[in-house]
Amino acid sequence: MENIFLKIINREIPAHIVYEDDLVIAFLDIMPVNKGHTLVVPKKHFVNILDGDPDILAHMIKTAQKIAQAQVKKLGAEGFNLVVNNGVAGGQEVMHAHFHVVPRYTNDNAYPKPSHVECSKEELAEIKEKLAKVMS
Ligand code: AMP
């Protein structure tokens, strides 16, 4: 399957590159949620957080922090969202890992409020047990 981000990394197609080092590249999203919306992408292919090397993921977070700081300093962003869509069910369309760094402004209504489900105390306890068991 065509990997559009690898094409950007390999300079086969153009992008507005904001930052690059040995491990990551960051460029402007072509369909921004807000102006300055930037993607942080690992140069080594992996699909998403589930199969990513933790050291590279940590470097992606550090890069996202720098991008967000630049958005605040240079674009006047008042906040930002760090969005990571994982898997088709999670809204991921490009199957090469990436973090979205989206500058936000008061009342810009860029994202709708998430929906919520009912969850009883018993269900909370049961779910906590399942997750906590495999965490250590
Ligand atoms: P996701 O839904 O998390 O997989 O997001 C993929 C993102 O990649 C979308 O926000 C697209 O607008 C963005 N995108 C796709 N092609 C390009 C491109 N050639 N240059 C920059 N951003 C792109």
Backbone and ligand atoms as CSV (ligand in chain L), in Angstrom:
chain,resi,resn,atom,element,x,y,z
A,1,MET,N,N,0.841,-1.204,0.000
A,1,MET,CA,C,0.000,0.000,0.000
A,1,MET,C,C,0.880,1.260,0.000
A,2,GLU,N,N,0.466,2.277,-0.719
A,2,GLU,CA,C,1.241,3.516,-0.796
A,2,GLU,C,C,1.387,4.182,0.576
A,3,ASN,N,N,2.618,4.546,0.921
A,3,ASN,CA,C,2.860,5.223,2.195
A,3,ASN,C,C,3.270,6.668,1.897
A,4,ILE,N,N,2.291,7.560,2.012
A,4,ILE,CA,C,2.479,8.966,1.646
A,4,ILE,C,C,3.544,9.647,2.515
A,5,PHE,N,N,3.640,9.228,3.780
A,5,PHE,CA,C,4.609,9.866,4.673
A,5,PHE,C,C,6.044,9.444,4.327
A,6,LEU,N,N,6.227,8.176,3.914
A,6,LEU,CA,C,7.567,7.750,3.484
A,6,LEU,C,C,7.999,8.546,2.256
A,7,LYS,N,N,7.030,8.855,1.404
A,7,LYS,CA,C,7.348,9.655,0.203
A,7,LYS,C,C,7.811,11.052,0.595
A,8,ILE,N,N,7.214,11.599,1.639
A,8,ILE,CA,C,7.656,12.920,2.127
A,8,ILE,C,C,9.057,12.800,2.730
A,9,ILE,N,N,9.266,11.763,3.554
A,9,ILE,CA,C,10.579,11.548,4.182
A,9,ILE,C,C,11.659,11.408,3.103
A,10,ASN,N,N,11.334,10.686,2.030
A,10,ASN,CA,C,12.315,10.438,0.953
A,10,ASN,C,C,12.348,11.554,-0.094
A,11,ARG,N,N,11.613,12.646,0.179
A,11,ARG,CA,C,11.593,13.806,-0.737
A,11,ARG,C,C,11.052,13.446,-2.132
A,12,GLU,N,N,10.159,12.454,-2.167
A,12,GLU,CA,C,9.540,12.100,-3.454
A,12,GLU,C,C,8.333,12.981,-3.725
A,13,ILE,N,N,7.734,13.501,-2.658
A,13,ILE,CA,C,6.675,14.502,-2.812
A,13,ILE,C,C,6.967,15.646,-1.838
A,14,PRO,N,N,6.480,16.863,-2.167
A,14,PRO,CA,C,6.818,18.012,-1.319
A,14,PRO,C,C,5.988,18.068,-0.029
A,15,ALA,N,N,6.548,18.774,0.939
A,15,ALA,CA,C,5.816,19.057,2.182
A,15,ALA,C,C,6.436,20.305,2.792
A,16,HIS,N,N,5.688,20.939,3.672
A,16,HIS,CA,C,6.221,22.102,4.392
A,16,HIS,C,C,6.851,21.599,5.689
A,17,ILE,N,N,8.151,21.338,5.602
A,17,ILE,CA,C,8.861,20.692,6.716
A,17,ILE,C,C,9.275,21.743,7.746
A,18,VAL,N,N,8.835,21.507,8.977
A,18,VAL,CA,C,9.082,22.442,10.080
A,18,VAL,C,C,10.324,22.026,10.864
A,19,TYR,N,N,10.562,20.726,10.937
A,19,TYR,CA,C,11.678,20.202,11.738
A,19,TYR,C,C,12.046,18.805,11.235
A,20,GLU,N,N,13.332,18.493,11.363
A,20,GLU,CA,C,13.790,17.159,10.970
A,20,GLU,C,C,15.053,16.814,11.725
A,21,ASP,N,N,15.184,15.573,12.158
A,21,ASP,CA,C,16.469,15.079,12.676
A,21,ASP,C,C,16.605,13.617,12.245
A,22,ASP,N,N,17.506,12.870,12.865
A,22,ASP,CA,C,17.743,11.487,12.421
A,22,ASP,C,C,16.527,10.585,12.609
A,23,LEU,N,N,15.703,10.895,13.603
A,23,LEU,CA,C,14.620,9.981,13.969
A,23,LEU,C,C,13.237,10.404,13.497
A,24,VAL,N,N,13.009,11.716,13.408
A,24,VAL,CA,C,11.655,12.198,13.102
A,24,VAL,C,C,11.671,13.310,12.064
A,25,ILE,N,N,10.488,13.507,11.481
A,25,ILE,CA,C,10.277,14.668,10.612
A,25,ILE,C,C,8.931,15.274,11.041
A,26,ALA,N,N,8.835,16.598,10.967
A,26,ALA,CA,C,7.568,17.272,11.302
A,26,ALA,C,C,7.218,18.215,10.161
A,27,PHE,N,N,5.994,18.096,9.669
A,27,PHE,CA,C,5.567,18.948,8.540
A,27,PHE,C,C,4.105,19.340,8.716
A,28,LEU,N,N,3.701,20.398,8.001
A,28,LEU,CA,C,2.337,20.904,8.132
A,28,LEU,C,C,1.341,19.933,7.515
A,29,ASP,N,N,0.219,19.733,8.222
A,29,ASP,CA,C,-0.862,18.892,7.686
A,29,ASP,C,C,-1.494,19.616,6.493
A,30,ILE,N,N,-1.732,18.852,5.438
A,30,ILE,CA,C,-2.249,19.428,4.195
A,30,ILE,C,C,-3.727,19.843,4.321
A,31,MET,N,N,-4.416,19.252,5.292
A,31,MET,CA,C,-5.821,19.640,5.567
A,31,MET,C,C,-5.952,20.017,7.034
A,32,PRO,N,N,-5.391,21.190,7.397
A,32,PRO,CA,C,-5.269,21.526,8.822
A,32,PRO,C,C,-6.600,21.744,9.537
A,33,VAL,N,N,-6.669,21.277,10.771
A,33,VAL,CA,C,-7.817,21.576,11.649
A,33,VAL,C,C,-7.778,23.063,12.000
A,34,ASN,N,N,-6.589,23.568,12.285
A,34,ASN,CA,C,-6.327,25.001,12.454
A,34,ASN,C,C,-5.009,25.295,11.754
A,35,LYS,N,N,-4.773,26.545,11.391
A,35,LYS,CA,C,-3.529,26.887,10.706
A,35,LYS,C,C,-2.329,26.613,11.613
A,36,GLY,N,N,-1.356,25.899,11.088
A,36,GLY,CA,C,-0.188,25.523,11.889
A,36,GLY,C,C,-0.235,24.080,12.360
A,37,HIS,N,N,-1.358,23.400,12.124
A,37,HIS,CA,C,-1.515,21.966,12.446
A,37,HIS,C,C,-0.335,21.199,11.839
A,38,THR,N,N,0.418,20.548,12.715
A,38,THR,CA,C,1.676,19.904,12.310
A,38,THR,C,C,1.645,18.427,12.658
A,39,LEU,N,N,2.235,17.607,11.789
A,39,LEU,CA,C,2.348,16.170,12.035
A,39,LEU,C,C,3.786,15.837,12.416
A,40,VAL,N,N,3.948,15.042,13.466
A,40,VAL,CA,C,5.266,14.548,13.867
A,40,VAL,C,C,5.321,13.068,13.496
A,41,VAL,N,N,6.281,12.721,12.656
A,41,VAL,CA,C,6.298,11.396,12.011
A,41,VAL,C,C,7.659,10.733,12.211
A,42,PRO,N,N,7.698,9.459,12.639
A,42,PRO,CA,C,8.988,8.772,12.749
A,42,PRO,C,C,9.523,8.429,11.363
A,43,LYS,N,N,10.838,8.513,11.185
A,43,LYS,CA,C,11.405,8.169,9.872
A,43,LYS,C,C,11.342,6.663,9.632
A,44,LYS,N,N,11.508,5.882,10.722
A,44,LYS,CA,C,11.411,4.423,10.601
A,44,LYS,C,C,9.925,4.063,10.641
A,45,HIS,N,N,9.489,3.246,9.699
A,45,HIS,CA,C,8.060,2.934,9.648
A,45,HIS,C,C,7.610,2.056,10.806
A,46,PHE,N,N,6.545,2.486,11.491
A,46,PHE,CA,C,5.714,1.595,12.294
A,46,PHE,C,C,4.312,2.143,12.189
A,47,VAL,N,N,3.333,1.322,12.519
A,47,VAL,CA,C,1.949,1.694,12.193
A,47,VAL,C,C,1.393,2.724,13.166
A,48,ASN,N,N,1.558,2.450,14.458
A,48,ASN,CA,C,1.020,3.392,15.450
A,48,ASN,C,C,1.628,3.086,16.820
A,49,ILE,N,N,1.077,3.661,17.860
A,49,ILE,CA,C,1.654,3.517,19.202
A,49,ILE,C,C,1.766,2.047,19.623
A,50,LEU,N,N,0.848,1.212,19.147
A,50,LEU,CA,C,0.844,-0.188,19.572
A,50,LEU,C,C,2.123,-0.926,19.196
A,51,ASP,N,N,2.688,-0.620,18.024
A,51,ASP,CA,C,3.878,-1.360,17.602
A,51,ASP,C,C,5.132,-0.474,17.570
A,52,GLY,N,N,5.051,0.710,18.143
A,52,GLY,CA,C,6.175,1.650,18.080
A,52,GLY,C,C,7.267,1.365,19.103
A,53,ASP,N,N,8.509,1.649,18.718
A,53,ASP,CA,C,9.651,1.572,19.629
A,53,ASP,C,C,9.474,2.682,20.676
A,54,PRO,N,N,9.466,2.335,21.980
A,54,PRO,CA,C,9.226,3.344,23.022
A,54,PRO,C,C,10.204,4.510,22.980
A,55,ASP,N,N,11.454,4.243,22.596
A,55,ASP,CA,C,12.430,5.347,22.535
A,55,ASP,C,C,12.075,6.334,21.416
A,56,ILE,N,N,11.615,5.803,20.296
A,56,ILE,CA,C,11.227,6.698,19.192
A,56,ILE,C,C,9.949,7.452,19.568
A,57,LEU,N,N,9.025,6.760,20.219
A,57,LEU,CA,C,7.798,7.431,20.666
A,57,LEU,C,C,8.137,8.569,21.632
A,58,ALA,N,N,9.104,8.321,22.524
A,58,ALA,CA,C,9.507,9.366,23.479
A,58,ALA,C,C,10.085,10.562,22.728
A,59,HIS,N,N,10.855,10.281,21.691
A,59,HIS,CA,C,11.429,11.370,20.895
A,59,HIS,C,C,10.328,12.128,20.147
A,60,MET,N,N,9.301,11.420,19.708
A,60,MET,CA,C,8.171,12.078,19.038
A,60,MET,C,C,7.457,13.038,19.994
A,61,ILE,N,N,7.318,12.612,21.250
A,61,ILE,CA,C,6.670,13.480,22.253
A,61,ILE,C,C,7.518,14.734,22.489
A,62,LYS,N,N,8.825,14.533,22.596
A,62,LYS,CA,C,9.713,15.686,22.815
A,62,LYS,C,C,9.604,16.661,21.640
A,63,THR,N,N,9.529,16.106,20.432
A,63,THR,CA,C,9.405,16.961,19.243
A,63,THR,C,C,8.053,17.673,19.252
A,64,ALA,N,N,7.008,16.953,19.619
A,64,ALA,CA,C,5.667,17.564,19.689
A,64,ALA,C,C,5.666,18.724,20.678
A,65,GLN,N,N,6.393,18.577,21.784
A,65,GLN,CA,C,6.481,19.667,22.761
A,65,GLN,C,C,7.109,20.906,22.127
A,66,LYS,N,N,8.185,20.700,21.379
A,66,LYS,CA,C,8.859,21.838,20.725
A,66,LYS,C,C,7.933,22.502,19.702
A,67,ILE,N,N,7.212,21.692,18.957
A,67,ILE,CA,C,6.280,22.227,17.953
A,67,ILE,C,C,5.198,23.057,18.653
A,68,ALA,N,N,4.648,22.511,19.731
A,68,ALA,CA,C,3.588,23.217,20.459
A,68,ALA,C,C,4.111,24.537,21.018
A,69,GLN,N,N,5.326,24.504,21.551
A,69,GLN,CA,C,5.915,25.747,22.079
A,69,GLN,C,C,6.076,26.782,20.960
A,70,ALA,N,N,6.470,26.321,19.769
A,70,ALA,CA,C,6.617,27.239,18.625
A,70,ALA,C,C,5.252,27.785,18.202
A,71,GLN,N,N,4.226,26.943,18.252
A,71,GLN,CA,C,2.870,27.401,17.881
A,71,GLN,C,C,2.390,28.496,18.844
A,72,VAL,N,N,2.708,28.325,20.122
A,72,VAL,CA,C,2.318,29.338,21.114
A,72,VAL,C,C,3.106,30.627,20.877
A,73,LYS,N,N,4.415,30.457,20.693
A,73,LYS,CA,C,5.303,31.623,20.583
A,73,LYS,C,C,5.094,32.384,19.275
A,74,LYS,N,N,4.960,31.665,18.190
A,74,LYS,CA,C,4.987,32.309,16.869
A,74,LYS,C,C,3.622,32.439,16.199
A,75,LEU,N,N,2.652,31.607,16.595
A,75,LEU,CA,C,1.325,31.693,15.965
A,75,LEU,C,C,0.270,32.228,16.925
A,76,GLY,N,N,0.674,32.469,18.157
A,76,GLY,CA,C,-0.274,32.996,19.141
A,76,GLY,C,C,-1.277,31.962,19.635
A,77,ALA,N,N,-0.943,30.670,19.478
A,77,ALA,CA,C,-1.857,29.632,19.974
A,77,ALA,C,C,-2.051,29.803,21.483
A,78,GLU,N,N,-3.308,29.564,21.918
A,78,GLU,CA,C,-3.617,29.704,23.350
A,78,GLU,C,C,-3.619,28.349,24.048
A,79,GLY,N,N,-3.642,27.308,23.263
A,79,GLY,CA,C,-3.590,25.936,23.756
A,79,GLY,C,C,-3.296,25.062,22.554
A,80,PHE,N,N,-3.264,23.763,22.774
A,80,PHE,CA,C,-3.079,22.862,21.630
A,80,PHE,C,C,-3.615,21.487,21.985
A,81,ASN,N,N,-3.889,20.709,20.959
A,81,ASN,CA,C,-4.249,19.307,21.171
A,81,ASN,C,C,-3.159,18.434,20.576
A,82,LEU,N,N,-2.757,17.439,21.343
A,82,LEU,CA,C,-1.887,16.393,20.819
A,82,LEU,C,C,-2.803,15.211,20.540
A,83,VAL,N,N,-2.999,14.914,19.268
A,83,VAL,CA,C,-3.986,13.890,18.876
A,83,VAL,C,C,-3.244,12.744,18.203
A,84,VAL,N,N,-3.566,11.533,18.627
A,84,VAL,CA,C,-2.971,10.356,17.992
A,84,VAL,C,C,-4.100,9.375,17.681
A,85,ASN,N,N,-4.403,9.221,16.411
A,85,ASN,CA,C,-5.425,8.268,15.996
A,85,ASN,C,C,-4.744,6.915,15.784
A,86,ASN,N,N,-5.230,5.899,16.485
A,86,ASN,CA,C,-4.606,4.574,16.409
A,86,ASN,C,C,-5.602,3.546,15.892
A,87,GLY,N,N,-5.302,2.968,14.732
A,87,GLY,CA,C,-6.173,1.941,14.155
A,87,GLY,C,C,-7.361,2.572,13.444
A,88,VAL,N,N,-7.933,1.784,12.531
A,88,VAL,CA,C,-9.074,2.283,11.744
A,88,VAL,C,C,-10.201,2.729,12.680
A,89,ALA,N,N,-10.463,1.937,13.720
A,89,ALA,CA,C,-11.544,2.288,14.654
A,89,ALA,C,C,-11.229,3.571,15.413
A,90,GLY,N,N,-9.938,3.869,15.534
A,90,GLY,CA,C,-9.499,5.094,16.217
A,90,GLY,C,C,-9.382,6.283,15.269
A,91,GLY,N,N,-9.796,6.083,14.019
A,91,GLY,CA,C,-9.802,7.202,13.070
A,91,GLY,C,C,-8.514,7.369,12.280
A,92,GLN,N,N,-7.602,6.380,12.381
A,92,GLN,CA,C,-6.330,6.495,11.655
A,92,GLN,C,C,-6.542,6.194,10.173
A,93,GLU,N,N,-6.059,7.091,9.334
A,93,GLU,CA,C,-6.197,6.898,7.883
A,93,GLU,C,C,-4.857,6.593,7.221
A,94,VAL,N,N,-3.795,7.239,7.696
A,94,VAL,CA,C,-2.457,6.965,7.152
A,94,VAL,C,C,-1.777,5.975,8.105
A,95,MET,N,N,-1.431,4.805,7.593
A,95,MET,CA,C,-0.935,3.726,8.449
A,95,MET,C,C,0.585,3.793,8.639
A,96,HIS,N,N,1.069,4.982,8.861
A,96,HIS,CA,C,2.449,5.238,9.288
A,96,HIS,C,C,2.287,6.167,10.489
A,97,ALA,N,N,2.866,5.782,11.623
A,97,ALA,CA,C,2.598,6.490,12.882
A,97,ALA,C,C,2.768,8.004,12.752
A,98,HIS,N,N,1.948,8.740,13.480
A,98,HIS,CA,C,2.084,10.198,13.490
A,98,HIS,C,C,1.308,10.791,14.652
A,99,PHE,N,N,1.848,11.887,15.182
A,99,PHE,CA,C,1.158,12.685,16.192
A,99,PHE,C,C,0.692,13.964,15.514
A,100,HIS,N,N,-0.559,14.354,15.755
A,100,HIS,CA,C,-1.053,15.653,15.294
A,100,HIS,C,C,-0.820,16.663,16.415
A,101,VAL,N,N,-0.200,17.793,16.092
A,101,VAL,CA,C,-0.087,18.891,17.064
A,101,VAL,C,C,-0.933,20.034,16.496
A,102,VAL,N,N,-2.073,20.271,17.151
A,102,VAL,CA,C,-3.077,21.195,16.605
A,102,VAL,C,C,-3.187,22.431,17.496
A,103,PRO,N,N,-2.788,23.603,16.974
A,103,PRO,CA,C,-2.929,24.820,17.793
A,103,PRO,C,C,-4.407,25.134,18.042
A,104,ARG,N,N,-4.697,25.639,19.233
A,104,ARG,CA,C,-6.095,25.933,19.576
A,104,ARG,C,C,-6.244,27.361,20.079
A,105,TYR,N,N,-7.429,27.904,19.827
A,105,TYR,CA,C,-7.762,29.273,20.208
A,105,TYR,C,C,-9.102,29.232,20.932
A,106,THR,N,N,-9.272,30.117,21.895
A,106,THR,CA,C,-10.508,30.139,22.677
A,106,THR,C,C,-11.719,30.185,21.758
A,107,ASN,N,N,-12.683,29.304,22.012
A,107,ASN,CA,C,-13.934,29.239,21.250
A,107,ASN,C,C,-13.753,28.960,19.749
A,108,ASP,N,N,-12.664,28.292,19.367
A,108,ASP,CA,C,-12.525,27.979,17.934
A,108,ASP,C,C,-13.376,26.783,17.517
A,109,ASN,N,N,-13.906,26.060,18.489
A,109,ASN,CA,C,-14.769,24.895,18.217
A,109,ASN,C,C,-14.163,23.925,17.202
A,110,ALA,N,N,-12.859,23.755,17.278
A,110,ALA,CA,C,-12.166,22.917,16.295
A,110,ALA,C,C,-12.556,21.443,16.404
A,111,TYR,N,N,-12.805,20.978,17.619
A,111,TYR,CA,C,-13.226,19.581,17.810
A,111,TYR,C,C,-14.541,19.550,18.574
A,112,PRO,N,N,-15.471,18.667,18.166
A,112,PRO,CA,C,-16.680,18.528,18.970
A,112,PRO,C,C,-16.359,17.852,20.301
A,113,LYS,N,N,-17.193,18.081,21.308
A,113,LYS,CA,C,-17.003,17.407,22.594
A,113,LYS,C,C,-17.224,15.908,22.407
A,114,PRO,N,N,-16.414,15.048,23.060
A,114,PRO,CA,C,-16.625,13.601,22.897
A,114,PRO,C,C,-17.929,13.139,23.528
A,115,SER,N,N,-18.453,12.031,22.999
A,115,SER,CA,C,-19.655,11.433,23.603
A,115,SER,C,C,-19.219,10.590,24.808
A,116,HIS,N,N,-20.181,10.186,25.639
A,116,HIS,CA,C,-19.869,9.376,26.820
A,116,HIS,C,C,-20.811,8.190,26.904
A,117,VAL,N,N,-20.340,7.117,27.555
A,117,VAL,CA,C,-21.199,5.946,27.784
A,117,VAL,C,C,-21.473,5.821,29.284
A,118,GLU,N,N,-22.565,5.128,29.606
A,118,GLU,CA,C,-22.838,4.813,31.009
A,118,GLU,C,C,-21.839,3.756,31.472
A,119,CYS,N,N,-21.300,3.891,32.692
A,119,CYS,CA,C,-20.390,2.877,33.232
A,119,CYS,C,C,-20.593,2.807,34.745
A,120,SER,N,N,-21.130,1.647,35.195
A,120,SER,CA,C,-21.440,1.516,36.621
A,120,SER,C,C,-20.146,1.393,37.436
A,121,LYS,N,N,-20.296,1.521,38.789
A,121,LYS,CA,C,-19.122,1.352,39.665
A,121,LYS,C,C,-18.546,-0.050,39.523
A,122,GLU,N,N,-19.451,-1.057,39.380
A,122,GLU,CA,C,-18.998,-2.445,39.232
A,122,GLU,C,C,-18.181,-2.610,37.945
A,123,GLU,N,N,-18.679,-2.010,36.889
A,123,GLU,CA,C,-17.949,-2.108,35.614
A,123,GLU,C,C,-16.591,-1.399,35.702
A,124,LEU,N,N,-16.575,-0.237,36.353
A,124,LEU,CA,C,-15.297,0.471,36.530
A,124,LEU,C,C,-14.289,-0.424,37.249
A,125,ALA,N,N,-14.761,-1.101,38.318
A,125,ALA,CA,C,-13.872,-1.959,39.101
A,125,ALA,C,C,-13.392,-3.152,38.273
A,126,GLU,N,N,-14.302,-3.752,37.505
A,126,GLU,CA,C,-13.960,-4.914,36.673
A,126,GLU,C,C,-12.931,-4.534,35.596
A,127,ILE,N,N,-13.142,-3.412,34.973
A,127,ILE,CA,C,-12.233,-2.959,33.908
A,127,ILE,C,C,-10.867,-2.624,34.500
A,128,LYS,N,N,-10.900,-1.947,35.645
A,128,LYS,CA,C,-9.627,-1.609,36.320
A,128,LYS,C,C,-8.819,-2.880,36.597
A,129,GLU,N,N,-9.501,-3.951,37.121
A,129,GLU,CA,C,-8.832,-5.231,37.400
A,129,GLU,C,C,-8.151,-5.768,36.155
A,130,LYS,N,N,-8.881,-5.816,35.056
A,130,LYS,CA,C,-8.359,-6.377,33.797
A,130,LYS,C,C,-7.113,-5.631,33.342
A,131,LEU,N,N,-7.184,-4.304,33.375
A,131,LEU,CA,C,-6.070,-3.506,32.861
A,131,LEU,C,C,-4.874,-3.541,33.798
A,132,ALA,N,N,-5.138,-3.389,35.098
A,132,ALA,CA,C,-4.052,-3.307,36.080
A,132,ALA,C,C,-3.235,-4.605,36.091
A,133,LYS,N,N,-3.905,-5.742,35.845
A,133,LYS,CA,C,-3.253,-7.053,35.876
A,133,LYS,C,C,-2.104,-7.161,34.880
A,134,VAL,N,N,-2.222,-6.518,33.747
A,134,VAL,CA,C,-1.176,-6.661,32.712
A,134,VAL,C,C,-0.239,-5.453,32.639
A,135,MET,N,N,-0.332,-4.564,33.613
A,135,MET,CA,C,0.457,-3.328,33.533
A,135,MET,C,C,1.876,-3.475,34.069
A,136,SER,N,N,2.105,-4.398,35.018
A,136,SER,CA,C,3.440,-4.430,35.643
A,136,SER,C,C,4.419,-5.279,34.846
L,1,AMP,P1,P,-4.945,10.287,10.482
L,1,AMP,O1,O,-6.428,10.333,10.258
L,1,AMP,O2,O,-4.586,10.428,11.928
L,1,AMP,O3,O,-4.306,9.067,9.840
L,1,AMP,O4,O,-4.371,11.584,9.777
L,1,AMP,C1,C,-3.682,11.610,8.583
L,1,AMP,C2,C,-3.399,13.065,8.302
L,1,AMP,O5,O,-2.463,13.151,7.255
L,1,AMP,C3,C,-4.637,13.877,7.855
L,1,AMP,O6,O,-4.849,14.949,8.776
L,1,AMP,C4,C,-4.242,14.379,6.469
L,1,AMP,O7,O,-4.717,15.683,6.200
L,1,AMP,C5,C,-2.738,14.314,6.520
L,1,AMP,N1,N,-2.094,14.173,5.219
L,1,AMP,C6,C,-2.364,13.263,4.261
L,1,AMP,N2,N,-1.560,13.441,3.190
L,1,AMP,C7,C,-0.734,14.480,3.501
L,1,AMP,C8,C,0.313,15.159,2.808
L,1,AMP,N3,N,0.701,14.789,1.584
L,1,AMP,N4,N,0.932,16.192,3.424
L,1,AMP,C9,C,0.545,16.571,4.665
L,1,AMP,N5,N,-0.426,15.982,5.361
L,1,AMP,C10,C,-1.077,14.948,4.789
